[in-house]
Amino acid sequence: MKRYIAAGLSALLLCSMCAPAYAADAGSGEQAAEAEENAPVSLTFDTLEQTVRENNVSIKSYNNTVKSEEETDVSVDYDMDYITIVNQISSYRQQIADLKDAIDDLGDDPEQAALKSTLQAQLRTLERNLQAAHSSYNDLDDKEDDAKEDQQKTVVSTRREMQNAADQICKDAENNYISLEALQYSLNETERSLAQLDRNIAAVEKQVALGMAGPNQLKSLQSQRETLLASQTTLNTQYESLSNTLAIQCGYHTGTVFRTAALPAVTQEQLDAMDYEADLKEAVKNSYSIWAKQDTADRASDDYEDNVTNNLYAYEAAKIALDAEKENVTASFRKLYKDVQEKGDALRAANADLEQAEKTFAVQQVQYQRGMISQMAFADAQDALEAAQEAAAAAEINLFTSYNTYEWAKRGVMDSAA
């Protein structure tokens, strides 16, 4: 049998030696490309917004929409109308000149009085037509100016709308990045809980064997383990789904593996720099929802003043909606400000608990080294410390989430008040 295996290996070796060089090169090239495609992508929160703005397909489409609107020339729509009216004016002038020559040729001959009267009537008609053509030309010029003004408003409106849509995508991507970090902590906590349960299950199994514990106690622990495993599966599914969503937002293909950096910490200096009144003023100034309501009110006012519509109530309703939106933004921003303060307090409390847990663990570590507590008790002490560490990390993520949402609100991107 060994001879057969050796012969087979020799044959394979000969085949590989006789294979064309380009085939090996092609294979290695494909493998390199596949390896590069599947290589983890490094991603940091600080550069995430720039990555999304540069690579996101929807944002690229928004930019093209704005560019197309900016390049639209409404004057082209009026070129043929101008040509038509200019030709009419030229024709009327020529006919008027011809009629005047004909009338002058008739002179004061009484026999030509009737014809002369007819020609003069035609002349007056042509002069009225010429005047009307001049008026049409002036009206067309005014309409073109109005169209250009409307086009400029459309450009501004489109640019603002697309900017807000892009901002929303960037904000959502940042929220997904933060959620991935939070999910990772949840997965770590689940792993720790599973390890703790496994230790307890092993201990109870021995107790059951010795008759020191009942089988129902063991079944309860095993049931808890199954529940935790199901929760772990759900968390992994959520993590994969969220990672794919973030990949698409960043312009990558689904299945991209990210190597994410830790979230930046919110410093006390940043918290101290928060000024509710000044920040609220900035948020109101930049708010897209307020801008949209203001734009609606402005358009309703322009339509009423330009006699496009005689509905004064439309303008009044738009003003009421604008005032209501300002109040809504103010209420939303007040909630965000308070939430940052509350999350800051929660982090300080979690850090205090962690500090106490570290002191407690230090004592238990000494006790374990001296044989004063069991290995299982020491493992439980490690779990308690890790739980405090994860609670502090979760509180830090919650503060960062709240602060980041507050910063986006200052930029004008904010969810409505509940």
TACOR-V880926 format. One record per residue. N is the residue number from 1. RES is the residue in three letters. SS is DSSP state (H for helix, E for strand, L for the rest). PSI is psi as a letter, one per 30 degrees, with the letter a starting at -180 (NA if undefined). OMEGA is omega as a letter, one per 40 degrees, with the letter a starting at -180 (999 if undefined). Layout:
BEGIN
<<N,RES,SS,PSI,OMEGA> <N,RES,SS,PSI,OMEGA>>
END
This chain:
BEGIN
<<1,MET,L,e,a> <2,LYS,H,e,i> <3,ARG,H,e,i> <4,TYR,H,e,i> <5,ILE,H,e,i> <6,ALA,H,e,i> <7,ALA,H,e,i> <8,GLY,H,e,i> <9,LEU,H,e,i> <10,SER,H,e,i> <11,ALA,H,e,i> <12,LEU,H,e,i> <13,LEU,H,e,i> <14,LEU,H,e,i> <15,CYS,H,e,a> <16,SER,H,e,i> <17,MET,H,e,a> <18,CYS,H,f,a> <19,ALA,L,k,i> <20,PRO,L,k,a> <21,ALA,H,e,a> <22,TYR,H,f,i> <23,ALA,H,e,i> <24,ALA,H,e,i> <25,ASP,H,e,i> <26,ALA,H,e,a> <27,GLY,H,e,a> <28,SER,H,e,i> <29,GLY,H,e,i> <30,GLU,H,e,i> <31,GLN,H,e,i> <32,ALA,H,e,i> <33,ALA,H,e,i> <34,GLU,H,e,i> <35,ALA,H,e,i> <36,GLU,H,e,a> <37,GLU,H,e,a> <38,ASN,H,f,a> <39,ALA,L,k,i> <40,PRO,L,k,i> <41,VAL,E,k,i> <42,SER,E,k,a> <43,LEU,E,k,i> <44,THR,L,l,a> <45,PHE,H,e,a> <46,ASP,H,e,a> <47,THR,H,g,a> <48,LEU,H,e,a> <49,GLU,H,e,i> <50,GLN,H,e,i> <51,THR,H,e,a> <52,VAL,H,e,a> <53,ARG,H,e,a> <54,GLU,H,f,a> <55,ASN,H,f,a> <56,ASN,L,k,a> <57,VAL,H,e,a> <58,SER,H,e,i> <59,ILE,H,e,i> <60,LYS,H,e,i> <61,SER,H,e,i> <62,TYR,H,e,i> <63,ASN,H,e,i> <64,ASN,H,e,i> <65,THR,H,e,i> <66,VAL,H,e,a> <67,LYS,H,e,i> <68,SER,H,e,i> <69,GLU,H,e,i> <70,GLU,H,e,a> <71,GLU,H,f,i> <72,THR,L,k,i> <73,ASP,L,j,a> <74,VAL,L,f,a> <75,SER,L,f,a> <76,VAL,H,e,a> <77,ASP,H,f,a> <78,TYR,H,f,a> <79,ASP,H,e,a> <80,MET,H,e,i> <81,ASP,H,e,i> <82,TYR,H,e,a> <83,ILE,H,e,a> <84,THR,H,e,a> <85,ILE,H,e,i> <86,VAL,H,e,i> <87,ASN,H,e,i> <88,GLN,H,e,i> <89,ILE,H,e,i> <90,SER,H,e,a> <91,SER,H,e,i> <92,TYR,H,e,a> <93,ARG,H,e,i> <94,GLN,H,e,a> <95,GLN,H,e,i> <96,ILE,H,e,i> <97,ALA,H,e,i> <98,ASP,H,e,a> <99,LEU,H,e,i> <100,LYS,H,e,i> <101,ASP,H,e,a> <102,ALA,H,e,i> <103,ILE,H,e,i> <104,ASP,H,e,i> <105,ASP,H,f,a> <106,LEU,H,f,i> <107,GLY,L,b,a> <108,ASP,L,g,a> <109,ASP,L,k,a> <110,PRO,H,f,a> <111,GLU,H,f,a> <112,GLN,H,g,a> <113,ALA,H,e,a> <114,ALA,H,e,a> <115,LEU,H,e,i> <116,LYS,H,e,i> <117,SER,H,e,i> <118,THR,H,e,i> <119,LEU,H,e,i> <120,GLN,H,e,i> <121,ALA,H,e,i> <122,GLN,H,e,i> <123,LEU,H,e,i> <124,ARG,H,e,i> <125,THR,H,e,i> <126,LEU,H,e,i> <127,GLU,H,e,i> <128,ARG,H,e,i> <129,ASN,H,e,i> <130,LEU,H,e,i> <131,GLN,H,e,i> <132,ALA,H,e,i> <133,ALA,H,e,i> <134,HIS,H,e,i> <135,SER,H,e,i> <136,SER,H,e,i> <137,TYR,H,e,i> <138,ASN,H,e,i> <139,ASP,H,e,i> <140,LEU,H,e,i> <141,ASP,H,e,i> <142,ASP,H,e,i> <143,LYS,H,e,i> <144,GLU,H,e,i> <145,ASP,H,e,i> <146,ASP,H,e,a> <147,ALA,H,e,i> <148,LYS,H,e,i> <149,GLU,H,e,i> <150,ASP,H,e,i> <151,GLN,H,e,i> <152,GLN,H,e,i> <153,LYS,H,e,i> <154,THR,H,e,i> <155,VAL,H,e,i> <156,VAL,H,e,a> <157,SER,H,e,a> <158,THR,H,e,a> <159,ARG,H,e,a> <160,ARG,H,e,a> <161,GLU,H,e,a> <162,MET,H,e,i> <163,GLN,H,e,i> <164,ASN,H,e,i> <165,ALA,H,e,i> <166,ALA,H,e,i> <167,ASP,H,e,i> <168,GLN,H,e,i> <169,ILE,H,e,i> <170,CYS,H,e,i> <171,LYS,H,e,i> <172,ASP,H,e,i> <173,ALA,H,e,i> <174,GLU,H,e,i> <175,ASN,H,e,i> <176,ASN,H,e,i> <177,TYR,H,e,i> <178,ILE,H,e,a> <179,SER,H,e,i> <180,LEU,H,e,i> <181,GLU,H,e,i> <182,ALA,H,e,i> <183,LEU,H,e,i> <184,GLN,H,e,i> <185,TYR,H,e,i> <186,SER,H,e,i> <187,LEU,H,e,i> <188,ASN,H,e,i> <189,GLU,H,e,i> <190,THR,H,e,i> <191,GLU,H,e,a> <192,ARG,H,e,i> <193,SER,H,e,i> <194,LEU,H,e,i> <195,ALA,H,e,i> <196,GLN,H,e,i> <197,LEU,H,e,i> <198,ASP,H,e,i> <199,ARG,H,e,a> <200,ASN,H,e,i> <201,ILE,H,e,i> <202,ALA,H,e,a> <203,ALA,H,e,a> <204,VAL,H,e,i> <205,GLU,H,e,i> <206,LYS,H,e,i> <207,GLN,H,e,i> <208,VAL,H,e,i> <209,ALA,H,e,i> <210,LEU,L,f,a> <211,GLY,L,g,a> <212,MET,L,f,i> <213,ALA,L,l,a> <214,GLY,L,l,a> <215,PRO,H,f,a> <216,ASN,H,e,i> <217,GLN,H,e,i> <218,LEU,H,e,i> <219,LYS,H,e,i> <220,SER,H,e,i> <221,LEU,H,e,i> <222,GLN,H,e,i> <223,SER,H,e,i> <224,GLN,H,e,i> <225,ARG,H,e,i> <226,GLU,H,e,i> <227,THR,H,e,i> <228,LEU,H,e,i> <229,LEU,H,e,i> <230,ALA,H,e,i> <231,SER,H,e,i> <232,GLN,H,e,i> <233,THR,H,e,i> <234,THR,H,e,i> <235,LEU,H,e,i> <236,ASN,H,e,i> <237,THR,H,e,i> <238,GLN,H,e,a> <239,TYR,H,e,i> <240,GLU,H,e,i> <241,SER,H,e,a> <242,LEU,H,e,i> <243,SER,H,e,i> <244,ASN,H,e,i> <245,THR,H,e,i> <246,LEU,H,e,i> <247,ALA,H,e,i> <248,ILE,H,e,i> <249,GLN,H,e,i> <250,CYS,L,f,i> <251,GLY,L,g,i> <252,TYR,L,l,i> <253,HIS,L,l,i> <254,THR,L,k,a> <255,GLY,L,f,i> <256,THR,L,k,i> <257,VAL,L,k,a> <258,PHE,E,k,i> <259,ARG,E,j,a> <260,THR,E,k,i> <261,ALA,L,l,a> <262,ALA,L,l,i> <263,LEU,L,k,i> <264,PRO,L,l,i> <265,ALA,L,k,i> <266,VAL,L,j,a> <267,THR,L,l,i> <268,GLN,H,e,i> <269,GLU,H,e,i> <270,GLN,H,e,i> <271,LEU,H,e,a> <272,ASP,H,f,a> <273,ALA,L,f,i> <274,MET,L,k,i> <275,ASP,L,j,a> <276,TYR,H,e,a> <277,GLU,H,e,a> <278,ALA,H,e,a> <279,ASP,H,e,i> <280,LEU,H,e,i> <281,LYS,H,e,i> <282,GLU,H,e,a> <283,ALA,H,e,i> <284,VAL,H,e,a> <285,LYS,H,e,a> <286,ASN,H,f,a> <287,SER,L,k,i> <288,TYR,H,e,a> <289,SER,H,e,i> <290,ILE,H,e,i> <291,TRP,H,e,a> <292,ALA,H,e,i> <293,LYS,H,e,i> <294,GLN,H,e,i> <295,ASP,H,e,i> <296,THR,H,e,i> <297,ALA,H,e,i> <298,ASP,H,e,a> <299,ARG,H,e,i> <300,ALA,H,e,i> <301,SER,H,e,i> <302,ASP,H,e,a> <303,ASP,H,e,a> <304,TYR,H,e,a> <305,GLU,H,e,a> <306,ASP,L,g,i> <307,ASN,L,g,i> <308,VAL,L,e,i> <309,THR,L,l,i> <310,ASN,L,g,a> <311,ASN,L,j,i> <312,LEU,H,f,a> <313,TYR,H,f,i> <314,ALA,H,e,i> <315,TYR,H,e,i> <316,GLU,H,e,i> <317,ALA,H,e,i> <318,ALA,H,e,i> <319,LYS,H,e,i> <320,ILE,H,e,i> <321,ALA,H,e,i> <322,LEU,H,e,i> <323,ASP,H,e,a> <324,ALA,H,e,a> <325,GLU,H,e,i> <326,LYS,H,e,i> <327,GLU,H,e,a> <328,ASN,H,e,i> <329,VAL,H,e,i> <330,THR,H,e,i> <331,ALA,H,e,i> <332,SER,H,e,a> <333,PHE,H,e,i> <334,ARG,H,e,i> <335,LYS,H,e,i> <336,LEU,H,e,a> <337,TYR,H,e,i> <338,LYS,H,e,a> <339,ASP,H,e,i> <340,VAL,H,e,i> <341,GLN,H,e,a> <342,GLU,H,e,i> <343,LYS,H,e,i> <344,GLY,H,e,i> <345,ASP,H,e,a> <346,ALA,H,e,i> <347,LEU,H,e,i> <348,ARG,H,e,i> <349,ALA,H,e,i> <350,ALA,H,e,i> <351,ASN,H,e,i> <352,ALA,H,e,i> <353,ASP,H,e,i> <354,LEU,H,e,i> <355,GLU,H,e,i> <356,GLN,H,e,i> <357,ALA,H,e,i> <358,GLU,H,e,i> <359,LYS,H,e,i> <360,THR,H,e,a> <361,PHE,H,e,i> <362,ALA,H,e,i> <363,VAL,H,e,a> <364,GLN,H,f,i> <365,GLN,H,e,i> <366,VAL,H,e,i> <367,GLN,H,e,a> <368,TYR,H,e,i> <369,GLN,H,f,i> <370,ARG,L,g,i> <371,GLY,L,g,a> <372,MET,L,f,i> <373,ILE,L,l,a> <374,SER,L,l,i> <375,GLN,H,e,i> <376,MET,H,e,i> <377,ALA,H,e,i> <378,PHE,H,e,i> <379,ALA,H,e,i> <380,ASP,H,e,i> <381,ALA,H,e,i> <382,GLN,H,e,i> <383,ASP,H,e,a> <384,ALA,H,e,i> <385,LEU,H,e,i> <386,GLU,H,e,i> <387,ALA,H,e,i> <388,ALA,H,e,i> <389,GLN,H,e,a> <390,GLU,H,e,i> <391,ALA,H,e,i> <392,ALA,H,e,i> <393,ALA,H,e,i> <394,ALA,H,e,i> <395,ALA,H,e,i> <396,GLU,H,e,i> <397,ILE,H,e,i> <398,ASN,H,e,i> <399,LEU,H,e,a> <400,PHE,H,e,i> <401,THR,H,e,a> <402,SER,H,e,a> <403,TYR,H,e,i> <404,ASN,H,e,i> <405,THR,H,e,i> <406,TYR,H,e,a> <407,GLU,H,e,i> <408,TRP,H,e,i> <409,ALA,H,e,i> <410,LYS,H,f,i> <411,ARG,L,f,i> <412,GLY,L,g,a> <413,VAL,L,j,a> <414,MET,L,k,i> <415,ASP,L,l,a> <416,SER,L,l,i> <417,ALA,L,k,i> <418,ALA,L,NA,999>>
END
